[in-house]
Structures are given as structure tokens and as C-alpha cells.
Amino acid sequence: MSDRWVSVEEIAEHLGVSKDTIYGWISKREMPAHKVGRLWKFKTGEVDDWVRNGKASDDYREAETSGHTSQREKHAGGGKADG
């Protein structure tokens, strides 16, 4: 089965969370998301791996804010990524 691109609504349903939670994870927790025009799209396999690695967890967020630089900041030079 191919890993098709899914919408915010579909990934929220897949994970059992709200769309607002998804948007928060994109901006604050580096959820793997890709901007296609004005829309965010996701590969369920990438998102599932991200969740399995604990990055959706509150514990992960606490560790990140305790002084570690995020991967997005390292990659983008500290600026906001513009998918």
C-alpha cells in the first residue's frame, strides 16, 4: 500500500487529536509536514515515526525547552521554516 499524502483533517483523525493540536505540533514540535500551496500535507509513515520517537509527547517538549536547540533552528539558521 502506498503512503499517500493526507490532509490536516485526515492526520488529525489518524492520530485521534484535533486540527488545532496538529497546527501546534507543526509550529512548536517540528511535526513532519509539507506545505503544498496553502495546504499542509503529511505522509502517515513520517508522522507515525515522529510519534514513535516520542516527539508528540509532553516529556519531549519539556526536554527540548530545557536548553536544547531544535533541529529546525539548526537547519534553518534559527529562522522560521517556510515549507
Residue frames as a rotation matrix with the C-alpha (Angstrom) as fourth column:
MET 1
0.583 0.812 0.000 0.00
0.812 -0.583 0.000 0.00
0.000 0.000 -1.000 0.00
SER 2
-0.219 -0.682 0.698 1.40
0.627 -0.646 -0.435 3.41
0.747 0.343 0.569 -0.93
ASP 3
-0.266 0.027 -0.963 1.90
0.862 -0.441 -0.251 6.14
-0.431 -0.897 0.094 1.63
ARG 4
0.039 0.372 0.927 -0.29
0.814 -0.550 0.186 8.82
0.580 0.748 -0.324 0.07
TRP 5
-0.910 -0.276 0.310 -0.33
0.105 -0.876 -0.470 12.49
0.402 -0.395 0.826 1.06
VAL 6
-0.061 0.911 -0.409 -3.04
0.936 0.194 0.292 13.26
0.345 -0.365 -0.865 3.61
SER 7
0.072 0.238 0.969 -4.65
0.085 -0.969 0.232 16.48
0.994 0.066 -0.090 4.84
VAL 8
-0.749 -0.259 0.610 -4.67
-0.506 -0.370 -0.779 18.08
0.427 -0.892 0.145 8.29
GLU 9
0.167 0.915 0.366 -8.14
-0.984 0.129 0.126 16.65
0.068 -0.381 0.922 8.87
GLU 10
0.699 0.098 -0.708 -7.04
-0.265 0.956 -0.129 13.14
0.664 0.278 0.694 7.92
ILE 11
-0.322 -0.885 -0.336 -3.86
0.121 0.313 -0.942 13.17
0.939 -0.344 0.006 10.00
ALA 12
-0.568 0.218 0.793 -5.78
-0.787 -0.425 -0.447 14.55
0.240 -0.878 0.413 12.99
GLU 13
0.566 0.824 0.023 -8.28
-0.812 0.552 0.190 11.70
0.144 -0.126 0.982 12.65
HIS 14
0.401 -0.516 -0.757 -5.46
-0.051 0.812 -0.581 9.18
0.915 0.272 0.299 12.19
LEU 15
-0.646 -0.759 -0.078 -3.85
0.105 0.013 -0.994 10.32
0.756 -0.651 0.071 15.45
GLY 16
0.097 0.794 -0.601 -7.09
0.853 0.245 0.461 10.97
0.513 -0.557 -0.653 17.32
VAL 17
-0.477 -0.282 -0.833 -6.35
0.684 -0.714 -0.150 14.64
-0.552 -0.641 0.533 18.03
SER 18
0.599 0.729 -0.331 -7.81
0.399 -0.630 -0.666 17.98
-0.694 0.267 -0.669 16.96
LYS 19
0.573 -0.359 0.737 -6.72
0.692 -0.270 -0.669 20.04
0.439 0.894 0.094 13.96
ASP 20
0.829 -0.261 0.495 -5.55
-0.407 -0.889 0.212 22.73
0.384 -0.377 -0.843 16.40
THR 21
0.663 -0.612 0.430 -3.23
-0.150 0.454 0.878 20.18
-0.733 -0.647 0.210 18.02
ILE 22
0.485 -0.471 0.736 -1.79
0.845 0.470 -0.256 19.35
-0.226 0.746 0.626 14.59
TYR 23
0.666 -0.219 0.713 -1.12
0.258 -0.830 -0.495 23.02
0.700 0.514 -0.496 13.80
GLY 24
0.824 -0.368 0.431 0.52
-0.561 -0.429 0.708 23.45
-0.075 -0.825 -0.560 17.21
TRP 25
0.573 -0.618 0.539 2.74
0.269 0.763 0.588 20.41
-0.774 -0.192 0.603 16.64
ILE 26
0.589 -0.359 0.724 3.78
0.760 -0.059 -0.648 21.75
0.275 0.932 0.238 13.23
SER 27
0.614 -0.312 0.725 4.89
-0.114 -0.944 -0.309 25.07
0.781 0.107 -0.616 14.68
LYS 28
0.508 -0.359 0.783 6.25
-0.852 -0.341 0.396 24.00
0.125 -0.869 -0.479 18.08
ARG 29
0.377 -0.319 0.870 7.29
-0.418 0.779 0.467 20.36
-0.826 -0.540 0.161 17.83
GLU 30
-0.431 -0.658 -0.618 8.61
-0.819 -0.003 0.574 20.04
-0.379 0.753 -0.538 14.30
MET 31
0.222 0.590 0.776 5.93
-0.023 0.799 -0.601 17.63
-0.975 0.116 0.190 13.16
PRO 32
-0.798 -0.544 0.261 6.87
0.223 0.136 0.965 16.34
-0.561 0.828 0.013 9.69
ALA 33
0.390 0.921 0.005 4.60
0.485 -0.201 -0.851 18.36
-0.783 0.334 -0.525 7.43
HIS 34
-0.702 -0.584 0.407 4.95
0.624 -0.229 0.747 19.72
-0.343 0.778 0.525 3.92
LYS 35
-0.090 0.648 -0.756 3.35
-0.125 -0.761 -0.637 22.87
-0.988 0.038 0.149 2.57
VAL 36
-0.640 0.042 0.768 1.68
0.741 0.301 0.601 22.35
-0.206 0.953 -0.223 -0.81
GLY 37
-0.193 0.531 0.825 0.38
0.382 -0.734 0.561 25.73
0.904 0.424 -0.061 -1.91
ARG 38
-0.184 0.220 0.958 -1.59
-0.739 -0.673 0.012 26.97
0.648 -0.706 0.286 1.11
LEU 39
0.772 0.635 -0.020 -2.24
-0.504 0.632 0.589 23.47
0.387 -0.445 0.808 2.46
TRP 40
-0.235 -0.775 0.586 -0.30
-0.936 0.343 0.079 21.30
-0.262 -0.530 -0.806 4.87
LYS 41
0.646 0.363 -0.672 0.15
-0.562 0.821 -0.097 17.71
0.517 0.440 0.734 3.71
PHE 42
0.080 -0.527 0.846 1.53
-0.903 0.321 0.286 14.70
-0.422 -0.787 -0.450 5.56
LYS 43
-0.142 -0.156 -0.977 2.92
-0.476 0.877 -0.071 11.24
0.868 0.455 -0.199 4.92
THR 44
0.786 0.551 0.281 1.42
-0.492 0.283 0.823 8.97
0.374 -0.785 0.493 7.56
GLY 45
0.637 -0.616 -0.463 4.62
0.607 0.771 -0.193 6.92
0.476 -0.158 0.865 7.76
GLU 46
-0.373 -0.783 0.497 6.69
0.276 -0.605 -0.747 10.02
0.886 -0.141 0.442 8.59
VAL 47
0.019 0.480 0.877 4.17
-0.738 -0.585 0.336 11.12
0.674 -0.654 0.343 11.21
ASP 48
0.911 0.321 -0.259 3.97
-0.107 0.791 0.603 7.64
0.398 -0.521 0.755 12.72
ASP 49
0.180 -0.933 -0.312 7.79
0.731 0.339 -0.592 7.55
0.658 -0.122 0.743 13.04
TRP 50
-0.428 -0.280 0.859 7.75
-0.175 -0.907 -0.383 11.03
0.886 -0.314 0.340 14.61
VAL 51
0.499 0.689 0.526 5.19
-0.714 -0.018 0.700 9.86
0.492 -0.725 0.483 17.19
ARG 52
0.845 -0.193 -0.499 7.11
0.308 0.938 0.159 6.63
0.437 -0.288 0.852 17.86
ASN 53
-0.175 -0.982 0.065 10.24
0.601 -0.159 -0.784 8.67
0.780 -0.098 0.618 18.54
GLY 54
-0.091 0.229 -0.969 8.35
0.989 -0.092 -0.115 10.46
-0.116 -0.969 -0.218 21.32
LYS 55
-0.898 -0.400 0.181 8.25
0.427 -0.893 0.144 13.87
0.104 0.207 0.973 19.71
ALA 56
-0.178 0.906 0.383 4.49
0.048 -0.381 0.923 14.28
0.983 0.183 0.024 20.22
SER 57
0.205 0.204 -0.957 4.97
0.863 0.423 0.275 13.70
0.461 -0.883 -0.089 23.94
ASP 58
0.914 0.122 0.387 4.86
-0.076 -0.885 0.459 16.46
0.398 -0.449 -0.800 26.55
ASP 59
0.706 -0.708 -0.021 8.03
0.300 0.272 0.914 14.93
-0.642 -0.652 0.404 28.01
TYR 60
0.053 -0.685 0.727 9.87
0.998 0.061 -0.016 15.54
-0.034 0.726 0.687 24.72
ARG 61
0.481 0.211 0.851 8.77
0.403 -0.915 -0.001 19.17
0.779 0.343 -0.525 24.65
GLU 62
0.993 -0.114 0.043 9.98
-0.086 -0.408 0.909 19.74
-0.086 -0.906 -0.415 28.22
ALA 63
0.365 -0.912 0.188 13.40
0.648 0.394 0.651 18.30
-0.668 -0.116 0.735 27.37
GLU 64
0.069 -0.305 0.950 13.65
0.938 -0.305 -0.167 20.45
0.341 0.902 0.265 24.25
THR 65
0.653 0.268 0.709 12.84
0.142 -0.962 0.233 23.67
0.744 -0.052 -0.666 26.11
SER 66
0.909 -0.339 -0.243 15.43
0.258 -0.001 0.966 22.97
-0.328 -0.941 0.086 28.79
GLY 67
0.343 -0.810 -0.476 18.17
-0.404 -0.584 0.704 24.41
-0.848 -0.049 -0.527 26.61
HIS 68
-0.326 -0.452 0.830 18.48
0.539 0.632 0.556 22.20
-0.776 0.629 0.037 23.55
THR 69
-0.481 0.125 -0.868 18.42
-0.654 -0.711 0.260 23.84
-0.585 0.692 0.423 20.12
SER 70
0.441 0.755 0.486 15.78
-0.167 0.601 -0.782 22.38
-0.882 0.264 0.391 17.86
GLN 71
-0.254 -0.486 0.836 16.62
0.696 0.509 0.507 20.67
-0.672 0.710 0.209 14.59
ARG 72
0.578 0.515 0.632 14.59
0.811 -0.451 -0.374 23.28
0.092 0.729 -0.678 12.68
GLU 73
0.917 -0.282 -0.282 16.64
-0.170 -0.916 0.365 26.09
-0.361 -0.287 -0.888 14.26
LYS 74
-0.003 -0.967 0.255 19.87
0.018 0.255 0.967 24.28
-1.000 0.007 0.016 13.39
HIS 75
-0.187 -0.022 0.982 18.76
0.877 0.447 0.177 23.60
-0.443 0.894 -0.064 9.83
ALA 76
0.487 0.530 0.694 17.14
0.801 -0.587 -0.115 26.97
0.347 0.612 -0.711 9.14
GLY 77
-0.523 -0.780 0.344 19.64
0.534 -0.615 -0.580 29.10
0.664 -0.120 0.738 11.00
GLY 78
-0.819 0.225 -0.528 17.10
0.450 -0.318 -0.834 29.98
-0.356 -0.921 0.160 13.68
GLY 79
-0.769 0.562 -0.304 14.54
-0.635 -0.728 0.259 31.39
-0.076 0.392 0.917 11.26
LYS 80
0.019 0.873 0.488 11.01
-0.445 0.444 -0.777 30.16
-0.895 -0.202 0.397 10.76
ALA 81
-0.818 -0.290 0.496 10.81
0.232 0.622 0.748 27.43
-0.526 0.727 -0.442 8.13
ASP 82
-0.129 0.763 -0.633 8.60
-0.721 -0.511 -0.469 28.28
-0.681 0.396 0.616 5.16
GLY 83
-0.092 0.105 0.990 7.59
0.149 0.985 -0.090 24.89
-0.985 0.139 -0.107 3.77
